[in-house]
Amino acid sequence: MAAGWHDGMWLFKAIFVTLGYLASFFISADFFTGFFMTAAAWISGIFLVFQALLMLEVAYKTNNQIVGNWNKKQSCCNSTILLGMGFGALVANLFLIVFSFTQFKCFRNVVFQIISILGVGIIYTVVILRSRFNVRKDSSLITSGLASVYALYL
C-alpha cells in the first residue's frame, strides 16, 4: 500500500500540488509576515542546533576512528592521516577567519566574528589543557578542529 502510494498516483499528486500552489495566492500577507516568519526563524534555529549536534557526533566518531587506527599501528601512513586531519582543520579555521574578516565588514558581522574567534580559541585551549579540565578523554585537536570549522562555516 505505501509503495503504491509513493511510486504511483502521479495524477492525484500533480493535482494536489497544483491546487496547493493556486491556493497560496489567496493566503493573506499577514500570515507570512506574522506567524510564518516567526515559526520559520524558530524552526531553523532548532534545525541548526540539531545539525551542530550531529556534526559534533561525526567529529567524535572521525576522531575515534583515526586515533584508534594510530593506536593499533603507529605507521607513517596513520601518523600522516592524524597530523593531516589535525592541521588541515586548523588551516581551514584560519582560512575561514581571514576570509570572513575580509568579506564581511559591517559592525554586527565583526562582533559575531570576534565572538566566534574567542569561542574557537576557548575550544582549542580546553582541549590542549584537558588534563586540568574535566573533558572527554576521546576529544582531541581533530574533534575541536572539525567542530570549529563547522561553527565558522555557519
MIDRENPA-358927 format. One line per field, with one value per residue (C-alpha): residue number from 1; residue in three letters; x, z, y. Coordinates in nm, 2 decimals. Layout:
<nodes>
vexvo	c(NUM; ...)
nuse	c(ALA; ...)
px	c(X; ...)
pz	c(Z; ...)
py	c(Y; ...)
</nodes>
This chain:
<nodes>
vexvo	c(1; 2; 3; 4; 5; 6; 7; 8; 9; 10; 11; 12; 13; 14; 15; 16; 17; 18; 19; 20; 21; 22; 23; 24; 25; 26; 27; 28; 29; 30; 31; 32; 33; 34; 35; 36; 37; 38; 39; 40; 41; 42; 43; 44; 45; 46; 47; 48; 49; 50; 51; 52; 53; 54; 55; 56; 57; 58; 59; 60; 61; 62; 63; 64; 65; 66; 67; 68; 69; 70; 71; 72; 73; 74; 75; 76; 77; 78; 79; 80; 81; 82; 83; 84; 85; 86; 87; 88; 89; 90; 91; 92; 93; 94; 95; 96; 97; 98; 99; 100; 101; 102; 103; 104; 105; 106; 107; 108; 109; 110; 111; 112; 113; 114; 115; 116; 117; 118; 119; 120; 121; 122; 123; 124; 125; 126; 127; 128; 129; 130; 131; 132; 133; 134; 135; 136; 137; 138; 139; 140; 141; 142; 143; 144; 145; 146; 147; 148; 149; 150; 151; 152; 153; 154)
nuse	c(MET; ALA; ALA; GLY; TRP; HIS; ASP; GLY; MET; TRP; LEU; PHE; LYS; ALA; ILE; PHE; VAL; THR; LEU; GLY; TYR; LEU; ALA; SER; PHE; PHE; ILE; SER; ALA; ASP; PHE; PHE; THR; GLY; PHE; PHE; MET; THR; ALA; ALA; ALA; TRP; ILE; SER; GLY; ILE; PHE; LEU; VAL; PHE; GLN; ALA; LEU; LEU; MET; LEU; GLU; VAL; ALA; TYR; LYS; THR; ASN; ASN; GLN; ILE; VAL; GLY; ASN; TRP; ASN; LYS; LYS; GLN; SER; CYS; CYS; ASN; SER; THR; ILE; LEU; LEU; GLY; MET; GLY; PHE; GLY; ALA; LEU; VAL; ALA; ASN; LEU; PHE; LEU; ILE; VAL; PHE; SER; PHE; THR; GLN; PHE; LYS; CYS; PHE; ARG; ASN; VAL; VAL; PHE; GLN; ILE; ILE; SER; ILE; LEU; GLY; VAL; GLY; ILE; ILE; TYR; THR; VAL; VAL; ILE; LEU; ARG; SER; ARG; PHE; ASN; VAL; ARG; LYS; ASP; SER; SER; LEU; ILE; THR; SER; GLY; LEU; ALA; SER; VAL; TYR; ALA; LEU; TYR; LEU)
px	c(0.00; 0.27; 0.49; 0.19; 0.11; 0.48; 0.56; 0.22; -0.08; 0.10; -0.22; -0.35; -0.01; 0.01; -0.35; -0.27; 0.05; -0.13; -0.42; -0.18; 0.01; -0.30; -0.44; -0.12; -0.22; -0.52; -0.34; -0.31; 0.04; -0.03; 0.01; 0.36; 0.48; 0.33; 0.31; 0.51; 0.82; 0.84; 0.78; 1.04; 1.30; 1.24; 1.23; 1.55; 1.73; 1.62; 1.74; 2.08; 2.13; 2.03; 2.27; 2.55; 2.50; 2.51; 2.83; 2.99; 2.90; 3.06; 3.37; 3.40; 3.35; 3.61; 3.85; 3.79; 3.85; 4.17; 4.32; 4.21; 4.39; 4.70; 4.69; 4.66; 4.96; 5.18; 5.28; 5.39; 5.06; 4.84; 5.07; 5.03; 4.65; 4.64; 4.86; 4.69; 4.34; 4.45; 4.65; 4.40; 4.12; 4.34; 4.43; 4.06; 3.97; 4.24; 4.12; 3.76; 3.85; 4.06; 3.80; 3.52; 3.71; 3.80; 3.45; 3.21; 3.30; 2.98; 2.99; 2.74; 2.94; 3.27; 3.12; 3.00; 3.34; 3.52; 3.28; 3.35; 3.72; 3.70; 3.49; 3.73; 4.02; 3.85; 3.77; 4.13; 4.26; 4.03; 4.14; 4.51; 4.48; 4.23; 4.43; 4.32; 3.96; 3.71; 3.67; 3.60; 3.91; 3.83; 3.85; 4.15; 4.25; 4.08; 3.75; 3.77; 3.91; 3.62; 3.36; 3.52; 3.53; 3.16; 3.08; 3.29; 3.12; 2.78)
pz	c(0.00; 0.10; -0.20; -0.43; -0.29; -0.30; -0.65; -0.82; -0.82; -1.01; -1.15; -0.79; -0.67; -0.96; -0.90; -0.52; -0.58; -0.84; -0.61; -0.32; -0.54; -0.66; -0.30; -0.18; -0.39; -0.17; 0.16; 0.31; 0.36; 0.73; 0.76; 0.61; 0.80; 1.13; 1.20; 0.92; 0.96; 1.34; 1.30; 1.03; 1.24; 1.54; 1.34; 1.15; 1.48; 1.62; 1.29; 1.32; 1.68; 1.58; 1.28; 1.50; 1.75; 1.46; 1.33; 1.68; 1.68; 1.34; 1.47; 1.77; 1.55; 1.30; 1.58; 1.74; 1.41; 1.32; 1.67; 1.71; 1.38; 1.50; 1.84; 1.67; 1.44; 1.46; 1.10; 0.88; 0.70; 1.01; 1.15; 0.83; 0.84; 1.21; 1.15; 0.82; 0.98; 1.28; 1.09; 0.80; 1.04; 1.19; 0.84; 0.75; 1.06; 0.99; 0.63; 0.74; 0.99; 0.75; 0.47; 0.69; 0.81; 0.45; 0.31; 0.59; 0.74; 0.89; 1.27; 1.36; 1.15; 1.31; 1.65; 1.57; 1.41; 1.73; 1.94; 1.70; 1.73; 2.11; 2.10; 1.88; 2.09; 2.41; 2.24; 2.14; 2.48; 2.67; 2.45; 2.48; 2.86; 2.91; 3.20; 3.40; 3.29; 3.30; 2.93; 2.74; 2.70; 2.34; 2.24; 2.05; 1.82; 1.54; 1.72; 1.82; 1.47; 1.29; 1.52; 1.49; 1.11; 1.11; 1.35; 1.15; 0.83; 0.97)
py	c(0.00; 0.25; 0.16; 0.20; 0.54; 0.65; 0.52; 0.58; 0.80; 1.07; 1.24; 1.28; 1.42; 1.66; 1.79; 1.82; 2.02; 2.25; 2.32; 2.39; 2.63; 2.81; 2.83; 3.00; 3.31; 3.36; 3.35; 3.70; 3.86; 3.89; 3.51; 3.52; 3.84; 3.73; 3.36; 3.21; 3.43; 3.37; 3.00; 2.97; 3.15; 2.92; 2.61; 2.70; 2.77; 2.43; 2.27; 2.44; 2.32; 1.97; 1.98; 2.11; 1.82; 1.58; 1.74; 1.71; 1.34; 1.30; 1.48; 1.24; 0.93; 1.05; 1.13; 0.78; 0.61; 0.80; 0.78; 0.42; 0.33; 0.51; 0.33; -0.01; 0.05; 0.36; 0.36; 0.65; 0.64; 0.66; 0.94; 1.13; 1.10; 1.20; 1.51; 1.60; 1.60; 1.80; 2.06; 2.06; 2.16; 2.42; 2.57; 2.56; 2.75; 3.01; 3.05; 3.09; 3.35; 3.55; 3.51; 3.63; 3.94; 4.03; 3.98; 4.09; 4.43; 4.57; 4.62; 4.34; 4.09; 4.19; 4.14; 3.79; 3.71; 3.82; 3.60; 3.31; 3.36; 3.37; 3.05; 2.87; 2.98; 2.85; 2.52; 2.47; 2.58; 2.34; 2.05; 2.13; 2.17; 1.89; 1.74; 2.05; 2.04; 1.76; 1.70; 1.38; 1.16; 1.09; 1.45; 1.59; 1.87; 1.69; 1.69; 2.06; 2.15; 1.98; 2.13; 2.48; 2.45; 2.38; 2.66; 2.91; 2.79; 2.87)
</nodes>
